[in-house]
């Protein structure tokens, strides 16, 4: 069995303008609706989200800030 390449764990946050964010959300929604793989590049790293990924929305609330994150999770 071939040895799997170890991938470093890292969190990346990329900021987008409203029009850029809307475009990406529409592409994601279209792929989910059509049962297709969604491909995106974030901070120079290409990511391919399979159609059987699990989608959720996460909310965090602090004293001075709130955060809503749209997440996709899948097994590698």
Secondary structure, DSSP 8 states (H G I E B T S, - for coil): -----------------HHHHHHHHHHHHHHHHHT--EEEEETTEEEEE-TT-EEEEEEEE-SS-EEEEEEEE---
